[in-house]
Amino acid sequence: MKITYNSIKDILNIIFKENTVVIESNEEKPGVIFDYDDNDDLVSLEILDASKRIDDIRKSNFEIIDE
């Protein structure tokens, strides 16, 4: 998984599957775009105007919980 933030364009990208061809993109809600591969698996998520939608965009926390 790869997460990038472009502060100039204010776009946050979360890529779940790298080097995968995107077959379909759906804007589920205005400014939230989901990309899918040919198996309808989620490839990436793009959030436009991210700084307006996410608190403290420059801070992130990734946690794995094994239960």
Order of alpha helices (4+ residues) and beta strands (2+ residues): beta-beta-beta-beta-beta-alpha
